[in-house]
Amino acid sequence: MGRSTGSFVTAAGLAALALAAGTLTFAQTGATRNTYITLRLTPAHRAMAGTAQTVHRKLKPVLSTQPPDALVSQSLAAQSAANRAQTGRTDFDFGALRYPADVVDTGGPTVASAQSHAIFMQPEGNACAISACWGDPEGLLTDLGRSDFIHVADQYVGSTSNNRYRLGQGYTSPFQPQAPPFTDADMQAAVIAAAQSSGQVGYGHIYHVFLPPGIDECMDSTFTLCYSPDNFATFAFCAYHASFDVPGFGHLLYTVEPYQNVMGCSVRPGTPNGTMIDSTNDVLTHETFETISDPDGTAWGNVDSFDAANGEIADICVFLAFDADGTYVGTDPSIWSVDGRIYATQPIYSNARHACTTAP
């Protein structure tokens, strides 16, 4: 088992750096917008989801259960540690390069520009404040679109212009808590409802569905392949991105982010904004970059890397952190900032730099 070396950069340490520099602040922790459109899912939305033809679905696996992807990440974490040793770095963060293997283009479409639309699923009678349950994912999307980091995607989409990934409309979708978990068909119904409300479909729009704490979600009604931290036997994924077609309506891109502050999905302790906020931002960064570079599973991936499951540009840059006893404590993000706001998310693979990085 590979073990990352070096010391954690704690939130207290980053605060001290911020005070010394006089410019750095932590990522926003309040909701970016004040108003949201309410989506009430109807039988008609679910019927449309029943006609959906799924084009692509890529799961981000749970890491604490030690699936193949986790072993890959452990190998890459060891490479990262070796790189830090070569460069004399002792910190975990601040953009240290990490080296897996180049990705290849299989010719499919990519997303050169897009609006991201957040959909927050809210339990009836016990609504979850966005800042308390997710932090500010829309703030992350806004700042990511304005960052240098987003330009890692330039090489994959053939565009270098600034501000081409922007925040779109926000939605809340109330639901009655139920015994069976949600399924992917429920997520598609929510995406259809939002797209019907806005009239926005196609490669220029990405819908991000966020689930509150305590809500499970499975791929289908067999309930065997799930986000289910309360049921370890079926707990297989942390999040995913996907695309589907609805006949007569259009092509839709979406991501699903269940609550990430659970073992197997969360970032390590000690990140600057706390594990809830940084875990949400980490997985959202992962799914956004992969949607941009490989929306239908036909564009950029790495069939020759350690990851036999055809890793996309975020999959091959998931690194793990271990404590002094070798116990897995979460994923190991990198630090980047926009206008002085600090974020802690995984890096993304760059063919141009032959490395995982947070800068083009």
C-alpha positions in Angstrom: 0.0 0.0 0.0 1.5 3.3 -1.0 1.6 6.0 1.6 1.8 9.8 1.0 4.6 11.4 2.9 4.9 14.9 4.3 2.8 16.9 6.7 -0.8 18.0 6.3 -1.5 21.6 5.7 -4.1 22.4 8.3 -6.9 25.0 8.2 -5.1 26.9 11.0 -1.9 26.8 9.0 -3.6 28.2 5.9 -5.3 30.9 8.0 -1.8 32.0 9.2 -0.6 32.1 5.6 -3.7 34.2 4.7 -3.0 36.7 7.4 0.7 36.9 6.4 -0.1 37.3 2.7 -3.0 39.7 3.4 -4.8 38.4 0.3 -6.1 34.9 0.8 -9.5 34.1 2.2 -11.4 30.8 2.5 -13.9 29.7 -0.1 -17.4 31.1 0.3 -19.7 29.3 2.7 -23.0 30.9 1.9 -25.3 30.4 -1.1 -24.3 32.4 -4.2 -27.9 33.3 -5.1 -30.9 34.4 -3.2 -33.7 32.9 -5.2 -34.3 29.5 -6.9 -36.9 28.1 -9.2 -38.9 25.3 -7.4 -39.3 22.1 -9.4 -42.1 19.7 -8.5 -41.6 16.4 -10.2 -44.7 15.1 -11.8 -45.7 11.7 -13.3 -45.1 13.3 -16.7 -41.5 14.0 -15.8 -41.0 10.5 -14.6 -42.7 9.2 -17.8 -40.2 11.1 -19.9 -37.4 9.7 -17.8 -38.8 6.3 -18.6 -38.1 6.9 -22.3 -34.6 8.1 -21.7 -31.8 6.5 -23.7 -28.7 6.7 -21.6 -25.7 7.5 -23.6 -23.0 7.5 -21.0 -22.6 7.0 -17.2 -19.3 7.2 -15.3 -19.2 6.4 -11.6 -16.7 7.8 -9.1 -16.2 4.8 -6.9 -16.1 4.6 -3.1 -12.5 4.5 -2.1 -12.5 3.0 1.4 -13.8 -0.4 0.1 -10.6 -0.9 -1.8 -11.9 -1.4 -5.4 -9.4 -1.4 -8.2 -9.6 2.4 -8.6 -8.5 2.8 -5.0 -5.4 0.7 -5.6 -4.6 2.7 -8.6 -4.9 5.9 -6.6 -2.6 4.5 -3.9 0.0 3.8 -6.6 -0.3 7.3 -7.9 -0.1 8.7 -4.4 3.3 7.0 -4.0 4.4 8.6 -7.2 3.2 12.0 -5.9 5.2 11.5 -2.7 8.3 10.6 -4.8 7.8 13.7 -6.9 7.6 15.9 -3.7 10.8 14.3 -2.5 12.5 15.1 -5.8 11.5 18.7 -5.8 12.2 19.1 -2.0 8.5 19.9 -1.2 7.2 18.9 2.2 3.6 20.2 1.9 0.6 18.2 0.6 -0.8 21.0 -1.6 -0.1 24.2 -3.5 -0.1 22.6 -7.0 2.6 20.0 -6.7 2.6 18.1 -10.0 1.6 14.4 -9.9 2.3 12.1 -12.8 0.0 9.3 -14.1 -0.2 8.8 -18.0 -1.5 10.8 -20.9 -5.2 10.5 -22.1 -6.2 9.9 -25.7 -9.0 11.3 -27.8 -11.4 8.8 -29.4 -13.2 11.5 -31.4 -16.4 12.2 -29.6 -17.9 15.6 -28.7 -16.6 17.7 -25.9 -18.0 20.8 -24.2 -16.2 24.0 -25.3 -18.5 26.3 -23.3 -21.5 25.8 -21.0 -23.8 27.0 -18.3 -24.0 24.9 -15.1 -27.4 24.7 -13.4 -27.6 23.5 -9.8 -30.6 21.4 -8.6 -30.8 21.0 -4.8 -33.1 18.1 -3.8 -34.9 19.2 -0.6 -36.9 16.9 1.8 -40.4 18.3 2.4 -40.8 19.7 6.0 -37.1 19.4 6.7 -35.4 21.5 4.0 -31.6 21.6 4.1 -29.9 25.0 4.0 -27.5 25.0 1.1 -24.7 26.5 3.2 -25.2 23.9 6.0 -25.5 20.8 3.7 -23.3 21.7 0.8 -21.4 24.9 1.4 -21.5 27.0 -1.8 -21.1 24.7 -4.8 -22.4 27.5 -7.1 -19.6 29.7 -5.8 -17.2 26.9 -6.7 -18.7 26.7 -10.2 -18.5 30.5 -10.6 -14.9 30.7 -9.5 -13.8 27.6 -11.4 -15.1 29.2 -14.6 -13.0 32.3 -14.0 -9.9 30.5 -12.8 -6.6 29.5 -14.4 -7.5 26.0 -13.3 -10.3 25.7 -15.9 -7.8 26.3 -18.7 -6.5 22.8 -18.1 -9.5 21.8 -20.2 -8.5 24.0 -23.2 -6.3 21.3 -24.7 -9.3 18.9 -24.7 -12.0 21.1 -26.1 -10.1 23.3 -28.6 -10.9 26.7 -27.0 -8.8 29.1 -24.9 -11.3 31.9 -24.3 -12.0 33.1 -20.7 -15.3 32.9 -18.9 -16.8 30.3 -21.2 -18.1 28.2 -18.3 -20.6 30.2 -16.4 -23.3 29.7 -13.7 -26.8 29.2 -15.0 -30.2 29.0 -13.2 -30.6 27.4 -9.8 -33.4 25.1 -8.7 -34.7 23.4 -5.6 -36.8 20.2 -5.9 -38.9 19.3 -2.8 -39.5 15.6 -2.3 -41.3 13.3 0.2 -38.7 11.1 2.1 -39.3 7.5 1.2 -38.0 4.1 2.2 -36.6 3.0 -1.1 -33.6 5.0 -2.3 -33.8 7.3 -5.3 -32.7 5.8 -8.6 -30.9 7.4 -11.5 -34.3 7.6 -13.2 -35.4 10.0 -10.5 -32.3 12.1 -11.2 -33.1 12.2 -14.9 -36.6 13.3 -14.1 -35.3 16.2 -12.0 -33.0 17.2 -14.9 -35.9 16.9 -17.4 -38.0 19.2 -15.2 -35.3 21.8 -15.0 -34.6 21.6 -18.7 -38.3 22.0 -19.5 -38.4 25.0 -17.2 -35.5 26.7 -18.9 -35.8 25.3 -22.4 -32.0 24.6 -22.2 -30.8 21.3 -23.6 -27.7 20.1 -25.4 -24.0 20.3 -24.9 -24.1 23.9 -23.7 -25.8 23.1 -20.4 -24.8 20.9 -17.5 -27.3 20.1 -14.7 -25.8 19.2 -11.3 -28.1 17.4 -8.9 -27.2 17.6 -5.2 -28.6 15.2 -2.6 -28.9 16.1 1.1 -27.4 14.1 4.0 -29.0 10.8 4.7 -30.5 10.2 1.2 -29.4 7.2 -0.7 -29.4 6.8 -4.5 -29.0 3.7 -6.7 -28.5 3.1 -10.4 -31.8 1.2 -10.8 -34.6 -0.4 -8.9 -32.6 -3.5 -8.0 -30.9 -1.3 -5.4 -27.6 -3.1 -5.7 -25.2 -0.5 -7.1 -25.7 2.6 -4.9 -24.5 5.6 -2.9 -25.5 4.1 0.4 -23.1 4.8 3.3 -25.7 3.4 5.6 -25.6 0.1 3.8 -22.1 -1.0 3.2 -23.0 -4.0 1.1 -24.4 -1.8 -1.7 -22.2 1.3 -1.2 -20.4 1.4 -4.6 -20.1 5.0 -5.8 -19.7 8.6 -4.5 -21.0 10.5 -7.5 -21.2 10.3 -11.3 -21.7 12.2 -14.5 -23.9 11.0 -17.3 -25.7 11.9 -20.5 -29.0 10.8 -22.0 -31.4 11.5 -24.9 -35.1 12.0 -24.6 -36.8 11.4 -27.9 -38.4 14.6 -29.2 -36.8 16.6 -26.4 -33.0 16.6 -26.7 -29.6 15.6 -25.3 -29.0 16.3 -21.6 -25.8 16.3 -19.6 -25.9 16.0 -15.8 -23.9 15.1 -12.7 -25.1 13.7 -9.4 -23.5 14.6 -6.2 -24.9 12.9 -3.1 -23.7 14.1 0.3 -19.9 13.7 0.3 -18.8 14.2 3.9 -18.8 10.4 4.5 -15.9 8.0 4.7 -15.0 6.7 1.3 -16.0 10.0 -0.5 -14.7 12.8 1.7 -11.4 14.7 1.5 -8.9 14.2 4.3 -9.2 16.1 7.6 -7.5 19.5 7.9 -8.4 21.1 4.5 -9.0 24.9 4.6 -12.8 25.1 4.4 -13.6 22.0 6.4 -14.4 18.5 5.1 -18.1 19.2 4.2 -17.4 22.1 2.0 -14.2 20.8 0.5 -15.6 17.3 -0.1 -18.5 18.9 -2.0 -16.2 21.1 -4.1 -13.8 18.2 -4.7 -16.4 15.9 -6.3 -18.1 18.7 -8.2 -14.7 19.7 -9.7 -14.2 16.0 -10.6 -17.5 15.6 -12.4 -17.4 19.0 -14.1 -14.1 18.4 -15.7 -15.1 15.0 -16.9 -18.3 16.2 -18.3 -16.5 18.9 -20.2 -13.8 16.5 -21.6 -15.9 13.3 -22.1 -19.6 14.0 -21.9 -20.7 10.9 -23.8 -17.8 8.5 -23.0 -16.5 8.9 -26.6 -13.9 11.6 -26.2 -10.9 11.8 -23.8 -9.9 8.9 -21.6 -6.9 6.7 -20.8 -7.2 3.1 -21.8 -3.5 2.4 -21.1 -3.2 3.8 -17.6 -3.2 1.8 -14.3 -7.0 2.2 -14.4 -8.3 -0.6 -16.5 -11.8 1.0 -16.4 -10.7 3.7 -18.9 -10.0 6.6 -16.6 -11.1 10.0 -17.6 -9.1 13.2 -16.8 -10.3 13.4 -13.2 -10.3 9.6 -12.4 -6.6 9.3 -12.9 -5.8 12.2 -10.5 -7.6 11.0 -7.4 -5.0 10.7 -4.7 -5.3 9.2 -1.2 -4.0 10.4 2.1 -2.9 8.1 5.0 -2.1 8.9 8.6 1.1 8.0 10.3 -0.2 4.4 11.0 -1.0 3.9 7.3 -4.8 4.3 7.8 -6.7 5.8 4.9 -8.2 9.1 6.0 -9.6 10.5 2.8 -8.6 11.9 -0.6 -5.7 14.2 -0.9 -6.7 17.5 -2.7 -4.5 20.3 -4.0 -4.9 23.9 -3.1 -5.8 26.7 -5.7 -7.3 30.1 -5.4 -9.4 32.7 -7.3 -9.2 36.3 -6.3 -7.7 35.2 -3.0 -10.4 32.6 -2.2 -8.9 29.3 -1.3 -10.2 26.0 -2.7 -9.1 22.4 -2.0 -10.0 20.0 -4.7 -8.3 17.2 -6.6 -6.1 18.2 -9.6 -6.9 17.3 -13.2 -4.7 15.5 -15.7 -3.0 17.7 -18.3 -1.5 16.1 -21.4 0.4 19.3 -22.0 2.2 19.0 -18.7 2.0 15.2 -18.5 0.8 15.6 -15.0 -2.1 16.1 -12.6 -2.2 19.9 -12.0 -4.4 22.8 -11.1 -2.8 25.2 -13.7 -2.7 25.0 -17.5 
